[in-house]
Amino acid sequence: MCLGIPGQIVAVTDETRMMALAEVSGVRREVNVACVLDRPIGDLVGEWALIHVGFAMALIDADEAAKTLEALRDLGEAQEALEAMEAGQKALEGQS
């Protein structure tokens, strides 16, 4: 299973190599946009894309990006809660 993280294309970094700068949850990283390049590369600035291992895999709208980011945050919080519960259980087992 692949996980694409929503990121917004904020700048073109190398038109020849089809590279752009995407902001993913406040972190900016360079991504290849060849898979979504259906127009001049400069027109992608401001668009949202699903980013996977340095590639923009699909363009998505802002609403879908927001919903996906919210779901990922919820999953992260759930994982933290599970880890805290597991740590608590191990601590209880260590006391007995």
C-alpha distances in whole Angstrom, upper triangle without the diagonal:
4,7,10,13,16,19,22,24,27,29,29,29,30,30,31,27,26,25,25,25,22,23,20,21,25,23,24,22,23,20,20,21,21,19,20,24,26,29,31,29,31,30,26,28,27,24,21,18,14,14,11,13,16,16,16,14,16,19,19,22,23,23,19,19,21,20,16,18,20,17,15,19,19,16,18,21,20,18,22,24,22,23,26,27,26,28,31,30,31,34,35,35,36,39,40
4,6,10,13,15,19,20,24,25,25,26,26,27,27,24,22,21,21,21,19,19,16,18,21,20,21,19,19,16,17,17,18,16,17,21,23,26,27,25,27,27,23,24,24,21,18,14,11,10,8,9,13,12,13,11,13,16,16,20,21,21,17,16,19,18,14,16,18,16,14,17,18,16,17,20,20,18,21,24,23,23,26,27,27,29,31,32,32,35,36,36,38,41,42
4,6,10,13,16,18,21,23,24,24,25,26,27,24,22,20,20,19,16,16,13,15,18,17,18,17,18,15,16,17,18,16,17,20,23,25,27,24,26,25,21,22,21,19,15,12,9,8,7,9,12,12,12,10,12,14,14,17,18,18,15,13,15,15,11,12,14,12,10,14,15,13,14,17,17,16,19,21,21,21,24,26,25,27,30,30,31,33,35,35,37,39,41
4,7,9,13,14,18,20,20,21,22,23,24,21,19,17,17,16,13,13,11,13,16,15,15,14,15,13,14,14,16,13,14,17,19,22,23,21,22,21,18,19,18,15,12,9,5,5,5,8,10,9,9,8,9,11,11,14,15,15,12,10,13,13,9,10,14,12,10,14,16,14,15,18,19,18,21,23,23,24,26,28,28,30,32,33,33,36,38,38,39,42,44
4,6,10,12,15,18,19,20,22,23,25,22,19,17,16,14,11,10,7,9,12,12,13,12,14,12,14,14,17,15,15,18,20,22,23,20,21,21,17,17,16,14,10,8,5,5,7,10,10,10,9,10,10,11,11,13,13,14,11,9,11,11,8,8,11,11,9,11,14,13,13,16,18,17,19,22,22,23,25,27,27,28,31,32,33,35,37,38,39,41,43
4,7,10,13,16,17,19,21,21,24,21,19,17,14,13,9,9,6,8,11,12,12,12,14,12,14,13,17,15,14,17,19,20,21,18,19,18,14,14,12,10,7,6,5,6,9,12,12,11,9,10,10,9,8,10,9,11,9,5,8,10,7,7,11,11,10,12,15,15,15,18,20,20,21,24,25,25,27,29,30,31,33,35,36,37,39,40,41,44,46
4,7,9,12,14,15,18,19,21,19,16,14,11,9,6,5,4,7,9,9,9,9,11,10,12,12,15,15,13,15,18,18,19,16,16,15,12,11,10,8,6,5,6,6,10,12,11,11,8,11,11,10,10,11,10,12,11,8,10,12,11,9,13,14,13,14,17,18,17,20,22,22,23,26,27,27,29,32,32,33,35,37,38,39,41,42,43,46,48
4,6,9,12,14,17,17,20,19,16,13,10,8,5,5,7,9,10,10,9,10,11,11,13,12,15,15,13,14,16,16,17,14,13,12,9,8,6,6,4,6,9,9,13,15,13,12,10,12,12,10,10,10,9,12,12,9,11,14,13,12,15,17,16,17,20,21,21,23,25,25,26,29,30,31,32,35,36,36,39,40,41,42,45,46,47,49,51
4,6,8,10,13,13,17,15,12,10,7,6,4,6,9,12,12,12,9,10,9,9,11,9,13,14,11,12,14,14,13,10,10,10,7,5,5,6,6,7,10,10,14,15,12,12,9,12,12,10,11,12,12,15,15,12,15,18,16,15,19,21,19,20,24,24,24,26,29,28,29,32,34,34,35,38,38,39,42,43,44,45,48,49,49,52,54
4,7,10,13,14,17,16,14,11,7,6,6,7,10,13,11,11,9,10,10,11,13,12,16,17,15,15,17,16,15,12,10,11,8,5,6,8,9,11,14,13,17,18,15,15,13,16,16,14,15,15,14,17,18,15,16,20,19,17,21,23,21,22,25,26,25,28,30,30,31,34,35,35,37,39,40,40,43,45,45,46,49,50,50,53,55
4,6,9,10,14,14,11,9,6,5,7,9,13,16,14,13,10,10,9,10,12,11,15,17,15,14,17,15,13,10,8,10,8,6,8,10,12,13,16,15,18,18,15,15,13,17,17,15,17,18,17,21,21,18,20,23,22,21,24,26,24,25,29,29,28,31,33,33,34,37,38,38,39,42,43,43,45,47,48,49,51,53,53,55,58
4,6,7,10,10,8,6,4,6,9,12,15,18,17,16,12,11,9,10,10,10,12,15,14,12,15,13,11,7,6,9,8,7,11,12,14,14,17,15,18,18,14,14,13,16,17,16,18,19,19,23,23,20,23,26,24,23,27,28,26,28,31,31,30,33,36,35,36,39,40,39,42,44,44,45,47,49,49,51,53,54,54,57,59
4,7,9,9,8,6,5,6,10,13,16,19,18,16,12,10,8,9,10,11,13,16,16,14,17,16,14,10,10,13,12,11,14,15,16,16,18,16,18,17,14,14,14,18,19,18,21,22,22,26,25,22,25,28,26,25,28,30,28,29,32,32,31,34,36,35,36,39,40,39,41,44,44,44,47,49,49,50,53,54,54,56,59
4,6,6,6,5,7,9,13,16,19,22,21,19,15,13,10,10,9,10,12,15,15,13,16,15,13,10,10,14,13,13,16,17,18,18,19,17,19,18,14,14,15,18,19,19,22,24,24,28,27,25,27,30,28,27,31,32,30,31,35,34,33,36,39,37,38,42,42,42,44,47,46,46,50,51,51,52,55,56,56,58,61
4,6,5,6,8,11,14,18,20,24,23,21,18,16,12,12,10,10,10,14,14,11,14,12,9,7,8,12,11,12,16,16,18,17,20,18,20,19,16,15,15,17,18,18,21,23,24,28,27,25,28,30,28,28,32,33,31,33,36,35,35,38,40,39,40,43,44,44,46,48,48,49,52,53,53,55,57,58,58,61,63
4,5,8,11,14,17,21,23,27,26,24,20,18,14,13,11,11,10,14,15,12,15,14,12,10,12,15,15,16,19,19,21,20,21,20,21,20,17,15,16,18,20,20,24,26,27,30,29,27,30,33,31,30,34,35,33,35,38,37,37,40,42,41,42,45,46,45,48,50,50,50,53,55,54,56,59,59,59,62,64
4,6,9,12,15,19,20,24,24,21,18,15,11,10,8,9,8,12,13,12,15,15,13,11,13,16,15,16,19,19,20,18,19,17,17,16,13,12,13,16,18,19,22,25,26,29,28,25,29,31,28,28,32,32,30,32,35,34,34,37,39,37,39,42,42,42,44,47,46,47,50,51,51,52,55,56,56,59,61
4,7,10,13,16,18,22,22,20,16,14,10,8,6,6,6,9,10,8,12,12,10,7,10,12,11,13,16,15,16,14,16,14,16,15,12,10,11,13,15,15,19,21,22,26,24,22,25,27,25,25,29,30,28,30,33,32,32,35,37,36,37,40,41,40,43,45,45,46,49,50,50,51,54,54,55,58,60
4,7,10,13,15,19,19,16,13,10,7,6,5,6,8,11,11,10,14,14,12,9,11,13,11,11,14,14,15,13,15,13,14,13,10,9,10,13,15,15,18,20,21,24,23,21,24,26,24,23,27,28,25,27,31,30,29,32,34,33,34,38,38,37,40,42,42,43,46,47,47,48,51,52,52,55,57
4,6,10,12,16,16,14,10,8,6,5,6,7,10,12,11,11,14,14,12,8,9,11,9,8,11,11,12,11,13,12,14,14,10,10,9,13,14,14,16,18,18,22,21,18,21,23,21,20,24,25,23,25,28,28,27,30,32,32,32,36,37,36,38,41,41,41,44,46,46,47,50,51,51,54,56
4,7,10,13,12,10,6,6,4,6,9,10,13,15,14,14,17,17,15,12,11,13,10,9,11,11,12,11,13,11,14,14,10,11,10,14,15,15,16,18,17,21,20,17,19,22,20,18,22,24,21,22,26,26,25,28,30,29,30,33,34,34,36,38,38,39,41,43,43,45,47,48,48,51,53
4,6,10,10,8,6,6,6,7,10,10,14,14,13,14,17,17,17,13,13,14,10,9,9,9,9,9,10,9,12,12,10,10,9,12,13,12,14,15,14,17,17,13,15,18,16,15,18,20,18,19,22,22,21,24,27,26,27,30,31,31,33,35,36,36,39,40,41,42,45,46,46,48,51
4,6,6,5,4,6,9,10,13,13,17,18,16,18,20,20,20,16,16,16,13,11,10,11,9,10,11,10,13,14,12,13,12,15,15,14,14,15,13,16,16,12,13,16,15,13,16,18,16,16,20,20,19,21,24,24,24,27,29,28,30,33,33,34,36,38,38,39,42,43,44,46,48
4,5,5,6,8,10,11,14,14,18,18,17,19,22,22,22,19,19,19,15,14,13,12,10,10,10,8,11,12,11,12,11,14,14,14,14,15,13,15,14,11,12,14,12,10,13,15,12,13,16,17,15,18,21,20,21,24,25,25,27,29,30,30,33,35,35,36,39,40,40,43,45
4,6,8,11,14,14,18,18,22,21,20,22,25,25,25,22,22,21,18,16,15,15,12,13,12,11,14,15,15,16,15,17,17,17,16,16,13,15,15,11,11,13,11,8,11,13,11,10,14,15,13,15,18,18,18,21,23,23,24,27,28,28,30,32,33,34,36,38,38,40,43
4,7,10,13,15,18,19,23,23,22,23,26,26,25,22,21,21,18,16,14,15,14,15,15,14,16,17,16,17,17,19,20,19,18,18,15,17,17,14,13,16,15,12,14,17,14,13,17,18,16,18,21,21,20,24,26,25,26,29,30,30,32,34,35,35,38,40,40,42,44
4,7,10,12,16,17,21,21,21,22,25,25,25,21,21,21,18,16,15,16,14,14,14,12,14,14,13,15,15,18,19,19,19,19,17,20,19,15,16,18,17,14,16,18,15,15,19,19,17,19,22,21,21,25,26,25,27,30,30,30,32,35,35,36,38,40,40,42,45
4,7,9,13,15,18,19,19,20,23,23,21,18,17,19,16,13,13,14,13,13,14,12,14,14,11,13,13,17,18,17,18,19,18,20,20,16,17,20,18,16,19,21,18,18,22,22,20,23,26,25,25,28,29,28,30,33,33,33,36,38,38,39,42,43,43,45,48
4,6,10,12,16,17,17,18,21,21,20,17,17,18,15,14,15,15,14,13,13,10,12,11,8,10,11,15,17,17,18,20,19,22,21,17,19,21,19,17,20,22,19,20,23,23,21,24,26,25,26,29,30,29,31,34,34,34,37,39,38,40,43,43,43,46,48
4,7,10,13,14,15,15,19,19,18,14,15,17,14,13,15,15,14,13,13,10,12,10,7,9,10,14,16,16,18,20,20,23,22,18,21,23,21,19,23,24,21,23,26,25,24,27,29,28,29,32,33,32,34,37,37,37,40,42,41,43,46,46,46,49,51
4,6,9,11,11,12,16,17,16,12,14,15,12,12,14,13,12,10,11,8,9,8,5,5,6,10,12,13,16,18,19,21,20,17,20,22,19,18,22,23,20,22,25,24,24,27,29,28,29,32,33,32,34,37,37,37,40,42,41,43,46,46,47,49,52
4,6,8,9,10,13,14,14,11,13,15,12,13,15,14,14,11,12,9,10,10,6,5,6,9,12,13,16,19,20,23,21,19,22,24,21,21,25,25,23,25,28,27,26,30,31,30,32,35,35,35,37,40,39,40,43,44,44,46,49,49,49,52,54
4,6,6,6,10,11,11,8,11,12,9,11,13,11,11,9,10,9,11,12,9,6,5,8,9,10,13,16,18,21,19,17,20,22,20,20,24,24,23,25,28,27,27,30,32,31,33,36,36,36,39,41,41,42,44,46,46,48,50,50,51,54,56
4,6,5,9,11,11,9,13,13,11,14,16,14,14,12,13,12,13,13,11,8,8,9,10,12,15,18,20,23,21,20,23,25,23,23,27,27,25,28,31,30,30,33,34,34,35,38,38,38,41,43,43,44,47,48,48,50,52,53,53,56,58
4,6,8,11,13,11,15,15,12,15,17,14,13,10,11,11,11,13,11,8,7,6,7,9,13,16,19,21,19,18,22,23,20,21,25,25,23,26,29,28,28,32,32,32,34,37,36,37,40,41,41,42,45,46,46,48,51,51,52,55,56
4,6,9,11,9,12,11,9,12,14,11,11,8,10,11,13,15,13,9,7,6,6,7,10,13,16,18,17,16,19,21,19,20,24,24,23,25,28,27,28,31,32,32,34,37,37,37,40,42,42,43,46,47,47,49,51,52,53,56,57
4,6,7,7,10,9,8,12,14,11,13,11,13,14,16,17,15,11,9,10,10,10,13,16,18,21,19,19,22,24,22,23,27,27,26,29,31,31,31,34,36,35,37,40,40,40,43,45,45,46,49,50,50,52,55,55,56,59,61
4,7,8,11,10,9,13,15,12,14,13,15,16,18,20,18,15,12,12,11,10,14,15,18,21,20,20,23,24,23,25,28,28,28,30,33,32,33,36,37,37,39,42,42,43,45,47,47,49,51,52,53,55,57,57,59,61,63
4,6,8,7,8,11,14,12,14,14,17,18,21,22,20,17,14,15,14,12,15,16,19,22,21,21,24,26,25,26,29,30,29,32,34,34,35,38,39,39,41,44,44,45,47,49,49,51,53,54,55,57,59,60,61,63,65
4,6,6,8,10,13,13,16,16,19,19,22,23,20,17,15,17,16,14,17,18,20,23,23,22,25,27,27,27,30,31,31,33,36,36,36,39,40,40,42,45,45,46,48,50,50,51,54,55,56,57,60,60,61,64,66
4,5,6,8,11,11,13,13,16,16,19,20,16,14,12,15,14,13,16,17,19,22,22,20,23,26,24,25,28,29,28,30,33,33,33,36,38,37,39,42,42,43,45,47,47,48,51,52,52,54,57,57,58,61,63
4,5,6,9,10,13,14,18,18,21,22,18,17,15,17,16,14,17,17,18,22,22,20,23,26,25,25,28,30,29,30,33,34,33,36,38,38,39,42,43,43,45,48,48,49,51,53,53,55,57,58,59,61,63
4,6,8,8,12,13,17,18,21,22,19,17,14,16,15,12,14,14,16,19,20,18,21,24,23,23,26,28,27,29,32,32,33,35,37,37,39,41,42,43,45,47,48,48,51,52,53,55,57,58,59,61,63
4,6,5,8,9,13,14,17,19,16,14,11,13,12,9,11,12,13,17,17,15,18,21,20,20,23,25,24,26,28,29,29,32,34,34,35,38,39,39,41,43,44,45,47,49,49,51,53,54,55,57,59
4,6,9,11,14,14,18,20,16,15,12,15,14,12,13,13,13,17,17,15,17,20,20,19,22,24,24,25,28,29,28,31,33,33,34,37,38,38,40,43,43,44,46,48,49,50,52,53,54,56,59
4,7,10,13,14,18,20,18,16,13,16,14,11,11,10,10,14,14,12,14,17,17,17,20,22,21,22,25,26,26,28,31,31,32,34,36,36,38,40,41,42,44,46,47,48,50,52,52,55,57
4,7,10,12,16,18,16,14,11,13,10,7,8,8,8,12,12,10,13,16,15,15,18,20,20,21,24,25,25,27,29,30,31,33,35,35,37,39,40,41,43,45,46,47,49,50,51,54,56
4,7,9,13,16,14,13,9,11,9,6,5,6,6,10,9,7,10,12,11,12,15,16,16,18,20,21,21,24,26,26,27,30,31,32,34,36,36,38,40,41,42,44,46,47,48,50,52
4,6,10,13,11,9,6,7,5,4,5,8,9,12,10,8,11,13,11,12,15,16,15,18,20,20,21,23,25,25,27,29,30,31,33,35,35,36,39,40,41,43,45,46,47,49,51
4,7,10,10,8,6,6,5,6,7,10,11,13,10,8,12,12,10,11,14,14,13,16,18,17,18,21,22,22,24,27,27,28,30,32,32,34,36,37,38,40,42,42,44,46,48
4,7,6,6,5,6,8,9,11,14,14,16,14,11,14,15,12,12,16,16,14,16,19,18,18,21,23,22,24,26,27,27,29,31,31,33,35,36,37,39,41,41,42,45,47
4,6,5,7,7,10,12,14,17,18,19,16,14,17,17,14,14,18,17,14,17,20,18,18,21,22,21,23,26,26,26,29,31,30,31,34,35,35,37,40,40,41,44,45
4,6,9,9,13,15,17,20,21,23,20,17,20,21,17,17,20,20,17,19,22,20,19,23,24,22,24,27,27,26,29,31,30,31,34,35,35,37,40,40,40,43,45
4,7,9,12,14,16,19,20,22,20,17,20,21,18,18,21,21,18,21,24,22,21,25,26,25,26,29,29,29,32,34,33,34,37,38,38,40,42,43,43,46,48
4,6,9,11,14,17,18,21,18,16,19,20,17,18,21,21,19,21,24,23,23,26,27,26,28,31,31,31,34,36,35,36,39,40,40,42,45,45,45,48,50
4,6,8,10,14,15,17,15,13,17,18,15,16,19,19,18,20,23,22,22,26,27,26,28,31,31,31,34,36,36,37,40,41,41,43,45,46,47,49,51
4,7,10,13,16,17,15,13,17,18,15,16,20,19,18,21,23,22,23,26,27,26,28,31,31,31,34,36,35,37,40,40,41,43,45,46,47,49,51
4,6,10,13,14,12,11,15,16,13,15,19,18,18,21,23,22,23,26,27,27,29,31,32,32,35,36,37,38,41,42,42,44,46,47,48,51,52
4,7,10,12,10,10,13,14,13,15,18,18,18,20,23,23,24,26,27,28,30,32,33,34,36,37,38,40,42,43,44,46,48,48,50,52,54
4,7,8,6,7,10,11,10,12,15,15,16,18,20,20,22,24,25,26,28,30,31,32,34,36,36,38,40,41,42,44,46,47,48,51,52
4,6,5,6,9,10,11,12,14,16,17,18,20,21,23,25,26,27,29,31,32,33,35,36,37,39,41,42,43,45,47,48,49,52,53
4,6,5,6,9,10,10,12,14,15,16,18,20,21,23,24,26,27,29,30,31,33,35,36,37,39,41,42,43,45,47,48,50,52
4,5,5,6,9,10,11,12,14,15,17,18,20,21,23,24,26,27,29,30,32,33,35,36,38,39,41,42,44,45,47,48,50
4,5,5,6,9,10,11,12,14,15,16,18,20,21,22,24,26,27,29,30,31,33,35,36,37,39,41,42,43,45,47,48
4,6,5,6,9,10,11,12,14,15,16,18,20,21,23,24,26,27,29,30,31,33,35,36,37,39,41,42,43,45,47
4,5,5,6,9,10,11,12,14,15,17,18,20,21,23,24,26,27,29,30,32,33,35,36,38,39,41,42,44,46
4,6,5,6,9,10,11,12,14,15,16,18,20,21,23,24,26,27,29,30,32,33,35,36,37,39,41,42,44
4,5,5,6,9,10,10,12,14,15,16,18,20,21,23,24,26,27,29,30,31,33,35,36,37,39,41,43
4,5,5,6,9,10,11,12,14,15,17,18,20,21,23,24,26,27,29,30,32,33,35,36,37,39,41
4,5,5,6,9,10,11,12,14,15,17,18,20,21,23,24,26,27,29,30,32,33,35,36,38,40
4,5,5,6,9,10,10,12,14,15,16,18,20,21,22,24,26,27,29,30,31,33,35,36,38
4,5,5,6,9,10,10,12,14,15,16,18,20,21,22,24,26,27,29,30,31,33,35,37
4,5,5,6,9,10,11,12,14,15,17,18,20,21,23,24,26,27,29,30,32,33,35
4,5,5,6,9,10,11,12,14,15,16,18,20,21,23,24,26,27,29,30,32,34
4,5,5,6,9,10,10,12,14,15,16,18,20,21,22,24,26,27,28,30,32
4,5,5,6,9,10,11,12,14,15,16,18,20,21,23,24,26,27,29,31
4,5,5,6,9,10,11,12,14,15,16,18,20,21,23,24,26,27,29
4,5,5,6,9,10,11,12,14,15,16,18,20,21,23,24,26,28
4,5,5,6,9,10,10,12,14,15,16,18,20,21,22,25,26
4,5,5,6,9,10,10,12,14,15,16,18,20,21,23,25
4,5,5,6,9,10,10,12,14,15,17,18,20,21,23
4,5,5,6,9,10,10,12,14,15,16,18,20,22
4,5,5,6,9,10,11,12,14,15,16,19,20
4,5,5,6,9,10,10,12,14,15,17,19
4,5,5,6,9,10,11,12,14,16,17
4,5,5,6,9,10,11,12,14,16
4,5,5,6,9,10,11,13,15
4,5,5,6,9,10,11,13
4,5,5,6,9,10,11
4,5,5,6,9,10
4,5,5,6,9
4,5,5,7
4,5,6
4,6
4
